[in-house]
Structure formats: C-alpha cells, structure tokens
Amino acid sequence: MTANTLPDVRTPVAPTGLYTPEERQRRDATKWTLVQGVLAPLQFVVFLVSLTLVVRYLWTGEGYVAANVSIVAKTAVLYLIMVTGAIWEKVVFGQYLFAPAFFWEDVFSFVVIALHTAYIYALFTGALEPSALMAVALAAYATYVVNAGQFLWKLRQARLQSEGRA
C-alpha cells in the first residue's frame, strides 16, 4: 500500500464488544457468574420490600424499626454483591475492580456503597433524626436504581453480543 492509497474498506474490522472470546469463556466457566445471577435479583427483591417499608414509615410514621432492619439487610446484600462482583471481575477481566468493560458501573457502585454506608453510620451513631435518616436511605436507593440500570444495560449488551456471534 502506498501513501496515496486508502485501505480496503471492505476488510472486516474485529467488532468491539463487552467481552473478548477469552473473557466470555471465563465468564461462562466461573461459579461467580451464577453467584451474581442469584444475588442481583435477591438484592432487588430486598430493595423493593425495604422501599415499601421506608415509604410506609414516611407516610404513616409507623414501622420505623422494620424500615431500619430492611435497610440494614439491603446494605448487607449490597456489600455481599460488591465483594462477589469484585471476585467475578478478577476471574473474568484479571482485576478486582474498574475493568474497562465495567469501569463506570464500578465508579457508580462506590457512590451507592458510600450512601448506604453513610446511612449505617448515621443509624448506629444516632447522627440523624429519623426523617433525615430515611432521606439518606432514599438517596442510596435512588443511586442503586441507576446503578442497577447500568448493569441491566450491560447484560443486554452482552446478550446482543452473544446473538451477534451465534
């Protein structure tokens, strides 16, 4: 090829996707994929129950203890899914967090964790009044919904990538 010729545009270019073939194989082979597949919907169910209890408390003033217990449970599941997710990333991508394919999801996950942790701190230190404490929980839950959406989008991308290769 000379300096005045352009490359053949008909030459196929390797598609960029969420996973390389090797990463896809590691993803499909690891037990951590199943763990994430179980914990993610479990966390969502815990979130829905907890959100209901928080809204009930804010609406009626009843069920403060139940709301707090549910938020602590949601936070525990969040911590568990974060730890197991980091292990999954290590197995699939070779690093515990911030793999390029999931960089922004991991960044936002830390915002979610920070807000949940702020809630836990405030609950156990008594740093906030009940309504402010519930506001922190709702902020944590709002960020969780955004983060869950990020991961659902990645799941969809992975499925589309799989279908494209099938």
Secondary structure as GFF3:
##gff-version 3
##sequence-region A 1 166
A	DSSP	alpha_helix	21	29	.	.	.	ID=ss1
A	DSSP	alpha_helix	31	60	.	.	.	ID=ss2
A	DSSP	alpha_helix	64	93	.	.	.	ID=ss3
A	DSSP	three_ten_helix	100	102	.	.	.	ID=ss4
A	DSSP	alpha_helix	103	125	.	.	.	ID=ss5
A	DSSP	alpha_helix	130	165	.	.	.	ID=ss6
###
